[in-house]
Amino acid sequence: MSALRTDDAWQQKAACRGPQAAVFYPPTNFERKDEKLDRERRAKAICATCAVRQPCLDYALRIKESHGIWGGTNENERKRVLDARA
């Protein structure tokens, strides 16, 4: 296993690590809108308790992550942040 770069060390402290990590990404099968909203709410609730939420969001914005919940934001929310910065 390779060591994390120092600027990515926050990942070891992320509240999303472990079995609940699946809630941060859509399932491989069809997901109804209400199911998506519920899954995202659950993921964002975990993010709200996370000590490294800001570094996570900064990372997702830096790499332009287009999938999942990162730093308490979904894909569309991150796109709006990036668009506002442009």
PyMOL commands that set and color helices and strands:
alter all, ss='L'
color gray80, all
select helices_A, chain A and resi 6-13+19-24+33-48+53-62+75-85
alter helices_A, ss='H'
color red, helices_A
deselect
rebuild
show_as cartoon
